[in-house]
Amino acid sequence: MTGAIALEAWNFYAGLTYLPVPSSLTPVFWVERFAVSAHLIEGAIAAYFAPSRNKLPLQYGTYTFFVGMVGLLELFSNENS
C-alpha cells in the first residue's frame, strides 16, 4: 500500500507540475487505484467492527488498510485465540 500511495502521489505531483507521465503506466495506475479503494473499504469495515472486538477503531482500521484482508481475517477470527 505504501508503494501505491507513493505512486499516486507522484502522479498527482506530475499533474500539478506538468511533467509527462508515460502512457504505459496507465494500467498500473488503474490497478493501484483499485487496490487502494479495496483496502480503504476493508479499513472502514475494520474500524466499524473494531469496538465490538475490544480494539481501537482508528488503529485497527489503519492496520487493516495497510495489510488488507489479513486484518479483517484477524479481526473476525475466533476470539479465543
N, C-alpha and C positions, 0 to 999 in steps of 0.2 A: 504494500500500500504506500509505503514511503516513496518508492520509485514512481508510482503512478501519480502521486501528488506532485513530486518534483517535475515530472514530465508535463503535467498540466500547467504548473507554474511557469515553466519555460515557454510553453506555447502561448500563455497569456502575455508574458513579457515580450515575446517576439511580435505579437499582435500590437502591443502598445508602442513598440519602437520601430515598427515597420520592417523587421528583419524577415527575410524569406524563410519559410518552413518547407522542407522538402515534401512534395505531394505524396511520396512513397510512404510517409509516416501517417497518412490519414487513417488506414485500417488500425494502426497501433493506437491512435487516439480514440477511435471508437471502442476498441476492446478495453482500454484503460478506463474510459468513462463508464462503460457498463459495469466493470469491476468495482469502481468507486461507488457507483449508485447501489449496487447489490450490498456492498459492505456497509454503506450508510443505512440501508433498510435493516440489515441484521443488527447493527449497533443500536438503532432506535428500538427494535424489538427487545434486545437485551436490557436496555435502560428501562423499558416499561415493566419488564418482569423481574428485574433485579431485586426490588424491595420485598417481593414475595418469597425470595430465596435468601433473605438477610444479606444482601450485597448492596454496595453503594451504586446508585444508578449511573451517575456520570462516569465513575471509574470503570465500571463493568461495561458500559456502552462504548467507551473509548477503547477498552481492551478488545471487545468483540469487533469493533470497526477495523482494527489492525490485524486481527487473526482470522476473522470471518466466521465460517460455520463452526469451527472448533470451539469458539467462545460460547455459541448457543448450545452446542452439544454438552459442554461442561456445565452450563447453567441448568439445563434440563435433565442432566444425568441423575442417577439415583442419589438421593440426599444422604444416604448412609456412608457414602464413600468419602 
